[in-house]
Amino acid sequence: MTSAGVCQVGIGPELRCYQCNSLTQPHCADYFDNRTFPLVACPNDGRNYSRCVKMIQEMYLDGKWTRRYYRDCAVTGVIGAEDGRWCIDRLGTYRVKVRYCNCNNKNGCNSSTLLTASTTLYIFMFNVFLFYIYRILKV
């Protein structure tokens, strides 16, 4: 993993991606503020950068779980239909877990996970709904 600033692949046929590593850049972690890092072009090194990736690596170190975030351009990875994002969980060697989230639907699509925010909102709204139903039925 490198600790470069940000990755981008242009407008039109190119896709811009964030590039950072929370090991050396703490603001790379979630909750990710996209104002913290600019979008920068992916290297033109002959590889076909066709998607963005966000990797979340969890490791058990010194008696506790540590989480690191890595955002970059990618050549391979599964792309999902919904919002272009798809995450795959992998178990590595002893006490290492990695989640790969790939996307290619818009510039900077490897920022924070949209699913987390929308899921939290749905849960909150559902709880509010249950609260009001409970109050109505109790009265």
Rosetta silent file (secondary structure, phi, psi, omega in degrees, C-alpha in Angstrom):
SEQUENCE: MTSAGVCQVGIGPELRCYQCNSLTQPHCADYFDNRTFPLVACPNDGRNYSRCVKMIQEMYLDGKWTRRYYRDCAVTGVIGAEDGRWCIDRLGTYRVKVRYCNCNNKNGCNSSTLLTASTTLYIFMFNVFLFYIYRILKV
SCORE:     score description
SCORE:     0.000 S_00000001
   1 L     0.000  133.062  175.919    0.000    0.000    0.000 S_00000001
   2 L   -98.314  166.035 -179.280    1.280    3.416   -0.863 S_00000001
   3 L  -118.245   43.244  177.806    0.460    6.570    0.993 S_00000001
   4 L   -71.353  171.322 -174.795   -0.023    8.943   -1.905 S_00000001
   5 L   -72.036  -66.336 -173.839   -2.536   11.756   -1.732 S_00000001
   6 L  -157.019  155.326 -176.499   -5.434   11.027   -4.089 S_00000001
   7 E  -123.809  141.052 -176.800   -6.179    9.232   -7.317 S_00000001
   8 L  -148.644  149.341  172.324   -8.139   10.347  -10.278 S_00000001
   9 L  -125.278   51.105  169.463   -8.603    9.356  -13.833 S_00000001
  10 L    63.175 -166.227 -179.507  -10.181   12.453  -15.522 S_00000001
  11 L  -111.083  154.860 -176.513  -13.516   13.402  -17.054 S_00000001
  12 L    85.233 -120.507 -178.447  -15.181   11.586  -19.925 S_00000001
  13 L   -71.936  -16.590 -178.845  -13.594    8.165  -20.369 S_00000001
  14 L   -90.877  153.976  179.687  -11.495    8.634  -17.239 S_00000001
  15 L  -121.558  131.343 -179.898  -12.697    8.076  -13.687 S_00000001
  16 L   -93.590  134.202 -179.041  -11.401   10.087  -10.719 S_00000001
  17 E  -130.663  149.657  171.946  -10.746    8.241   -7.471 S_00000001
  18 L   -74.216  147.171  176.542   -9.564    9.234   -4.028 S_00000001
  19 L  -135.870  116.915  178.742   -6.156    7.874   -3.063 S_00000001
  20 E  -164.755  168.794 -178.429   -5.041    7.770    0.544 S_00000001
  21 E  -141.082  119.233 -175.793   -3.924    5.468    3.339 S_00000001
  22 L   -67.604  -13.994  176.906   -5.130    5.942    6.927 S_00000001
  23 L   -62.685  -40.996  179.762   -1.857    4.540    8.272 S_00000001
  24 L  -111.064  -10.329 -178.863   -0.118    7.785    7.333 S_00000001
  25 L  -132.362   87.356 -173.699   -3.190    9.956    6.616 S_00000001
  26 H   -55.028  -28.651 -178.844   -5.726    9.668    9.476 S_00000001
  27 H   -73.324   -3.090  177.420   -8.411   11.620    7.573 S_00000001
  28 H   -74.886  -20.212 -177.648   -8.597    8.755    5.057 S_00000001
  29 L   -69.699  167.454  172.045  -10.655    6.715    7.547 S_00000001
  30 L   -80.881  143.525    2.915  -14.447    6.733    7.720 S_00000001
  31 L   -79.536  121.861 -171.361  -16.249    9.000    8.151 S_00000001
  32 L   -84.658  126.000  176.109  -14.452   10.324    5.085 S_00000001
  33 L   -99.379  108.398 -174.949  -14.613   14.047    4.342 S_00000001
  34 L   -67.654   -7.249  174.162  -14.059   14.376    0.608 S_00000001
  35 L   -79.717  -13.057 -177.834  -12.905   17.980    1.131 S_00000001
  36 L   -74.581  -33.491 -177.821   -9.831   16.585    2.897 S_00000001
  37 L  -126.967  133.462  174.666   -8.326   15.048   -0.253 S_00000001
  38 L   -79.576  161.018  172.437   -8.515   16.320   -3.829 S_00000001
  39 L   -82.493  133.612 -177.382   -9.170   14.002   -6.736 S_00000001
  40 E  -131.358  147.142 -176.905   -5.961   13.354   -8.684 S_00000001
  41 L   -64.236  138.067  172.756   -5.416   11.475  -11.957 S_00000001
  42 L   -65.222  154.205 -179.154   -4.437    7.825  -11.731 S_00000001
  43 L   -61.627  142.241  175.955   -1.027    7.090  -13.184 S_00000001
  44 L   -94.872   72.985 -173.254   -0.875    6.674  -16.928 S_00000001
  45 L  -110.367   17.245  178.448    1.364    3.616  -16.696 S_00000001
  46 L    91.695  -11.230  177.018   -0.285    1.388  -19.296 S_00000001
  47 L   -84.589  153.191 -177.982   -2.595   -0.378  -16.845 S_00000001
  48 L   -94.201   85.386  177.530   -6.345   -0.058  -17.420 S_00000001
  49 L   -74.423  104.661 -173.636   -7.594    1.744  -14.303 S_00000001
  50 L  -116.610    2.575 -177.429  -11.332    1.245  -14.761 S_00000001
  51 E  -157.155  164.335  173.875  -12.650    1.468  -11.195 S_00000001
  52 E  -104.319  154.433  178.133  -12.057    2.917   -7.759 S_00000001
  53 E  -134.608  144.284  169.017  -11.472    0.807   -4.677 S_00000001
  54 E  -125.001  122.592  178.394  -11.832    1.363   -0.962 S_00000001
  55 E  -112.357  134.741  175.225  -10.219   -1.291    1.219 S_00000001
  56 E  -116.694  116.578 -177.214  -10.886   -1.654    4.925 S_00000001
  57 E  -111.182  125.274  176.273   -8.317   -3.831    6.646 S_00000001
  58 E  -113.204  129.290 -179.198   -8.853   -5.077   10.196 S_00000001
  59 E  -133.080  145.102  176.706   -5.951   -6.641   12.074 S_00000001
  60 E   -93.999  105.623 -177.762   -5.587   -7.890   15.608 S_00000001
  61 E  -127.580  136.020  175.038   -2.455   -6.186   16.953 S_00000001
  62 L    51.649   41.542  175.565   -1.227   -5.782   20.513 S_00000001
  63 L    79.361   10.687  178.103   -4.404   -7.199   22.034 S_00000001
  64 E  -148.825  157.513  177.105   -6.882   -5.048   20.072 S_00000001
  65 E   -80.778  132.736  178.315   -8.450   -4.794   16.635 S_00000001
  66 E  -117.453  137.627 -179.178   -6.977   -2.065   14.421 S_00000001
  67 E  -117.608  132.686  176.639   -8.727   -0.766   11.314 S_00000001
  68 E  -125.839  146.687 -179.237   -6.983    0.831    8.333 S_00000001
  69 E  -117.916  142.093 -179.384   -8.503    2.415    5.235 S_00000001
  70 E  -140.601  125.632  179.856   -6.983    2.552    1.777 S_00000001
  71 E  -123.374  137.653 -175.478   -8.525    4.314   -1.244 S_00000001
  72 E  -166.995  177.252  169.258   -7.105    4.126   -4.750 S_00000001
  73 E   -82.540  154.809 -178.502   -7.665    3.422   -8.437 S_00000001
  74 E  -139.566  154.118  177.356   -7.995   -0.226   -9.401 S_00000001
  75 L   -96.228  -36.551 -178.109   -7.622   -2.411  -12.454 S_00000001
  76 L  -126.537  166.285  178.505   -9.745   -5.334  -11.230 S_00000001
  77 L   140.132  148.421 -178.940  -12.619   -5.890   -8.821 S_00000001
  78 L   -75.148  132.345  178.497  -16.312   -6.780   -8.853 S_00000001
  79 L  -107.148  129.726  179.618  -18.624   -3.866   -9.688 S_00000001
  80 L   -86.956  163.885 -179.247  -22.154   -3.898   -8.275 S_00000001
  81 L   -80.014  -37.263 -175.754  -25.325   -2.790  -10.018 S_00000001
  82 L   -83.886  112.738 -179.987  -26.634   -0.539   -7.237 S_00000001
  83 L    60.089   17.635  176.682  -24.755    2.774   -7.237 S_00000001
  84 L    70.281    1.899 -174.517  -21.855    0.993   -8.904 S_00000001
  85 L  -106.719  138.593  177.773  -20.514   -0.122   -5.536 S_00000001
  86 E  -145.410  130.840 -179.101  -19.931   -3.703   -4.464 S_00000001
  87 E  -114.901  139.054  177.438  -18.133   -4.900   -1.357 S_00000001
  88 E  -126.210  130.746  177.005  -16.523   -8.276   -0.808 S_00000001
  89 E   -95.730  136.096  177.877  -15.239   -9.474    2.556 S_00000001
  90 E  -130.540  139.426  173.103  -12.127  -11.633    2.662 S_00000001
  91 E   -98.052  127.631 -179.629  -10.456  -13.374    5.564 S_00000001
  92 L   -96.849 -148.214  177.968   -6.695  -13.285    5.344 S_00000001
  93 L   -68.583 -172.172 -173.998   -4.053  -14.923    7.413 S_00000001
  94 L   -44.751  115.609  175.085   -4.234  -15.112   11.179 S_00000001
  95 L    59.600   42.484  175.418   -6.474  -12.318   12.537 S_00000001
  96 E  -132.870  128.526  175.428   -6.693  -10.260    9.342 S_00000001
  97 E  -126.694  142.306  178.666   -9.943   -9.286    7.582 S_00000001
  98 E  -134.536  135.712  173.355  -10.219   -7.133    4.458 S_00000001
  99 E  -114.685  124.952  177.942  -13.271   -5.587    2.795 S_00000001
 100 E  -106.602  123.026  176.048  -12.885   -4.507   -0.838 S_00000001
 101 E  -117.562  115.888 -178.301  -15.448   -2.028   -2.173 S_00000001
 102 E  -110.411  146.746  178.582  -15.194   -1.363   -5.924 S_00000001
 103 E  -154.052  158.860  177.007  -17.119    1.199   -7.971 S_00000001
 104 L  -151.360   18.054 -172.199  -16.969    2.863  -11.366 S_00000001
 105 L   -89.962  -15.097  179.603  -20.158    4.886  -11.661 S_00000001
 106 L  -164.518  160.833  177.074  -18.867    8.387  -10.841 S_00000001
 107 L   -61.885  135.968  178.087  -15.797   10.399   -9.939 S_00000001
 108 L    71.231   22.850 -176.699  -14.823    9.956   -6.295 S_00000001
 109 L   -70.679   -6.417  177.983  -17.136    6.993   -5.797 S_00000001
 110 L   -96.868   30.709  173.677  -14.668    5.473   -3.300 S_00000001
 111 L   -79.819 -144.878 -179.088  -15.502    8.021   -0.608 S_00000001
 112 L   -66.306  154.756  179.057  -17.657    6.957    2.369 S_00000001
 113 L   -71.853  118.013  179.888  -20.003    4.020    2.014 S_00000001
 114 H   -66.184  -32.988 -178.087  -23.421    5.371    1.061 S_00000001
 115 H   -59.798  -38.744 -178.822  -25.109    2.213    2.300 S_00000001
 116 H   -61.794  -46.716 -178.911  -24.036    2.898    5.881 S_00000001
 117 H   -65.594  -45.759 -177.883  -25.594    6.349    5.944 S_00000001
 118 H   -68.724  -36.703  177.695  -28.837    5.285    4.268 S_00000001
 119 H   -63.911  -43.460  177.916  -29.155    2.177    6.439 S_00000001
 120 H   -60.672  -42.939  178.905  -28.698    4.266    9.570 S_00000001
 121 H   -63.142  -44.131  178.949  -31.359    6.701    8.366 S_00000001
 122 H   -62.376  -41.571  178.500  -33.818    3.870    7.633 S_00000001
 123 H   -63.753  -43.688  178.389  -33.266    2.344   11.058 S_00000001
 124 H   -60.587  -48.486 -178.619  -33.782    5.721   12.713 S_00000001
 125 H   -63.571  -38.346  178.160  -36.980    6.393   10.745 S_00000001
 126 H   -63.513  -41.960  178.007  -38.283    2.900   11.500 S_00000001
 127 H   -64.659  -39.045  175.876  -37.697    3.454   15.232 S_00000001
 128 H   -62.619  -44.284  178.084  -39.527    6.792   15.087 S_00000001
 129 H   -58.688  -47.112  178.991  -42.402    5.044   13.311 S_00000001
 130 H   -62.433  -38.338  178.626  -42.534    2.320   15.985 S_00000001
 131 H   -60.346  -47.581 -179.426  -42.455    4.936   18.733 S_00000001
 132 H   -67.261  -38.782  176.489  -45.484    6.737   17.285 S_00000001
 133 H   -61.599  -44.858  178.606  -47.378    3.483   16.706 S_00000001
 134 H   -58.930  -44.341 -179.717  -46.678    2.476   20.303 S_00000001
 135 H   -65.758  -39.738 -179.577  -47.947    5.847   21.561 S_00000001
 136 H   -67.265  -45.330 -178.156  -51.099    5.662   19.433 S_00000001
 137 H   -71.303  -27.679 -179.562  -51.957    2.112   20.479 S_00000001
 138 H   -74.923  -30.502 -176.545  -51.216    2.800   24.132 S_00000001
 139 L   -75.815    0.000    0.000  -53.583    5.756   24.323 S_00000001
